[in-house]
Amino acid sequence: MNFTFAMITASQKNPNEDASDETVAKRIWKIVQAIESENIPEYQFILLGGSMPKWLEDEISNRKINFSHWIPDPEIDEQNLIGRKKNYFVDLAQYENIVYMHDYICPQPGWYKGMLEFGNDFQVMINKIYDSDGKRGFDWFINVDPHLFQNKVHPDLLHLYNDRDKLETIPHLLPYDVDWMYHHQFIPGMFWIAKKHVMRFCPLHPELQWGQAEDIEWSFRVRDKFKISMNTACSVKFIKPGKTQPKPLVELGPEEMKVIHEMKQTGWDNRIWAKDYWDKVKNAGHWTEEHENHFTSWKHFRA
């Protein structure tokens, strides 16, 4: 199996990156070394955005890695059009398997072996993602909007929430062995793997900026066309301070999944979507005919 590792790094104008360029460069070098240690026969590493200090250029050059560094158009960088940046990788990628990653996600030992175990028969793939403290991060999940139940959730799920008066759309982590929910799942934009032909057929929204959830918007479009698979044999880790998701994560166990499965049989599955995000997209003007079709078919579920 061959891979293109497609890393997007912070632009000078990214307000979400408070680390120095040197700190970012050290993270990138750690990730490059981790990938190199996997002994993948053929791979490509593309870094898009940011600046590279000379020591990093020299280190990479000395290793004779298939590495390239691309700077996006100034206008795209100025506006932080992250969807358009990630779309660049389709034309730059030499291989069919593209690993999309931010500059703070590092593959863990055994990653390539885990990919070989899973095999090449996938369309979109998620790996286990761990926070910097080693706890489960933002990986295999759905978003549930309890307001679609008129500010109530199913009685058997109430114990999942600390504050029943302030329910909002929050990520719910699925058990890794649940593979029947992918039509309702979302892609963690910090790390996913996809076939080049999938990304060419279904690119990210080119006008969404950093912080406008280009991964969520893309998930709505891609999950009905291509299967999302979980590969538990591979893991990656968040290597900068903090967590992969600032919101509290609700982890669904076997009993909760039993309830959800029963509810799914009665049409509850159509209500698993992020109403607040759809509203934000519509208000921002990023509304397509495809959005409208989804919205029209589901609007009678709105609270």
SVG drawing of the C-alpha trace seen along z (x, -y; Angstrom):
<svg xmlns="http://www.w3.org/2000/svg" viewBox="-43 -38 65 46">
<polyline fill="none" stroke="black" stroke-width="0.4" points="0.0,0.0 1.2,-3.4 0.2,-6.7 0.3,-10.4 0.5,-12.1 -1.2,-15.5 -0.5,-17.8 -1.9,-21.3 -0.1,-23.6 -1.0,-27.0 -0.8,-30.1 0.7,-33.2 -2.9,-34.6 -4.4,-31.6 -5.9,-32.9 -6.2,-29.3 -2.4,-28.7 -0.7,-30.3 2.6,-28.3 5.7,-29.8 6.9,-28.8 9.7,-26.9 7.3,-24.9 5.2,-24.0 8.3,-23.0 9.4,-20.7 5.9,-19.0 6.2,-18.6 9.6,-17.0 8.3,-14.6 5.5,-13.5 7.9,-13.1 10.1,-10.9 7.2,-8.9 6.1,-8.2 9.6,-7.4 9.9,-4.8 7.0,-2.9 9.1,-1.7 6.5,-2.2 8.0,-1.1 6.6,-4.0 5.0,-7.2 4.8,-10.9 4.7,-13.7 3.2,-17.1 3.3,-20.1 0.9,-22.9 1.1,-26.3 3.2,-27.9 7.0,-28.5 9.9,-26.0 13.0,-27.0 16.3,-26.0 17.1,-23.3 13.9,-21.5 14.5,-21.8 18.0,-20.4 16.9,-17.5 14.3,-16.4 16.7,-16.9 19.3,-14.7 16.7,-11.9 15.9,-11.8 12.2,-11.7 9.7,-12.2 8.8,-15.6 7.3,-18.8 6.3,-22.1 3.7,-24.2 2.6,-27.7 -1.1,-28.5 -2.1,-31.6 -1.8,-34.7 -5.5,-35.4 -6.4,-31.9 -4.0,-32.1 -5.2,-35.5 -8.8,-34.3 -8.0,-31.0 -9.9,-29.0 -9.1,-25.7 -11.5,-23.7 -9.8,-25.0 -6.4,-24.3 -7.2,-20.7 -8.6,-20.3 -5.1,-21.1 -3.9,-17.7 -6.0,-15.8 -3.9,-17.3 -0.6,-17.0 -1.0,-13.5 0.9,-10.7 -1.0,-7.9 -4.6,-6.9 -4.6,-6.7 -4.5,-10.2 -3.9,-10.7 -5.3,-14.2 -3.7,-15.5 -3.1,-18.7 0.3,-19.5 -0.5,-18.3 -1.6,-14.7 1.1,-12.0 0.7,-8.4 1.5,-5.9 3.9,-2.9 2.4,-0.1 0.3,-2.4 1.4,-0.9 1.1,2.6 -2.5,1.8 -3.2,0.5 -1.9,3.7 -4.1,5.7 -7.2,3.8 -6.3,3.9 -6.9,1.5 -10.7,2.1 -12.0,-1.2 -13.3,-4.5 -13.1,-6.8 -11.4,-5.7 -11.0,-6.8 -8.3,-5.7 -8.4,-5.8 -7.5,-9.3 -6.0,-9.9 -5.7,-13.2 -2.3,-14.2 -3.1,-12.7 -3.7,-9.3 -7.5,-9.4 -9.9,-8.7 -10.3,-11.7 -12.6,-12.9 -12.7,-10.0 -15.7,-7.7 -18.7,-9.8 -22.1,-11.2 -23.7,-14.6 -27.0,-14.5 -29.3,-17.6 -31.6,-16.9 -33.6,-20.0 -35.2,-18.0 -37.0,-16.2 -38.4,-19.5 -35.6,-19.8 -36.0,-16.2 -34.0,-13.1 -35.0,-9.5 -35.4,-8.7 -32.9,-5.9 -30.3,-8.4 -30.8,-11.2 -28.0,-9.9 -25.5,-10.9 -26.0,-14.6 -24.7,-16.6 -27.0,-19.6 -30.4,-18.7 -31.4,-22.4 -28.5,-23.3 -28.6,-20.4 -26.9,-21.3 -25.5,-19.5 -22.6,-17.6 -20.3,-14.8 -21.3,-11.3 -18.5,-8.7 -19.7,-5.4 -18.3,-2.1 -15.6,-1.2 -17.4,2.0 -20.6,0.1 -20.4,-0.1 -24.1,-0.7 -24.2,-4.4 -21.9,-5.8 -24.8,-7.5 -25.0,-9.7 -21.4,-10.1 -19.0,-13.0 -15.4,-13.1 -12.8,-14.5 -11.2,-17.1 -7.8,-16.9 -7.2,-13.4 -8.9,-11.0 -7.9,-8.8 -9.7,-8.8 -9.2,-7.5 -8.2,-10.2 -11.2,-9.4 -13.5,-10.0 -12.0,-13.4 -12.1,-14.3 -15.8,-13.4 -16.7,-15.0 -14.3,-17.9 -14.5,-20.0 -16.4,-23.3 -14.0,-25.8 -15.4,-28.9 -15.4,-27.7 -12.8,-29.3 -10.9,-28.0 -13.3,-27.4 -16.4,-27.1 -16.4,-23.3 -15.5,-22.3 -15.2,-18.7 -18.9,-18.7 -20.2,-20.2 -18.2,-17.7 -19.5,-14.8 -23.1,-15.6 -22.3,-15.2 -19.8,-12.3 -21.5,-9.9 -24.5,-9.2 -22.2,-8.4 -19.3,-6.5 -18.9,-4.2 -16.9,-5.4 -14.8,-2.7 -13.1,-2.5 -9.7,-0.9 -9.0,-0.1 -5.6,1.4 -4.3,-2.1 -4.0,-5.0 -2.8,-8.6 -2.2,-11.1 -2.8,-14.8 0.7,-16.1 0.1,-19.7 -1.4,-20.8 -5.1,-20.5 -7.8,-18.2 -9.1,-17.2 -12.5,-18.6 -13.2,-21.4 -16.8,-20.2 -17.4,-17.4 -17.5,-14.1 -20.3,-11.6 -19.2,-8.0 -22.0,-5.7 -21.9,-2.2 -23.7,1.0 -26.9,0.2 -27.1,-3.3 -26.5,-1.7 -29.3,0.8 -31.7,-2.1 -30.4,-4.0 -30.8,-0.9 -34.4,-0.5 -35.1,-4.2 -33.5,-3.8 -36.0,-1.2 -38.8,-3.9 -37.2,-6.6 -35.1,-8.3 -32.1,-8.0 -33.4,-10.8 -33.1,-13.1 -29.4,-12.5 -28.0,-15.7 -26.6,-19.0 -29.4,-21.5 -27.5,-24.4 -24.7,-23.8 -27.1,-23.6 -28.6,-26.9 -25.1,-28.5 -24.2,-27.3 -27.5,-28.7 -27.0,-32.0 -23.5,-32.3 -24.6,-31.9 -22.9,-28.6 -26.1,-26.9 -26.3,-24.5 -29.0,-22.6 -27.8,-19.5 -28.2,-21.2 -31.7,-22.3 -32.7,-18.7 -31.5,-17.4 -33.1,-20.3 -36.5,-20.0 -36.7,-16.2 -35.9,-16.7 -37.4,-20.0 -40.5,-18.5 -38.3,-17.0 -37.2,-20.5 -38.2,-21.7"/>
</svg>
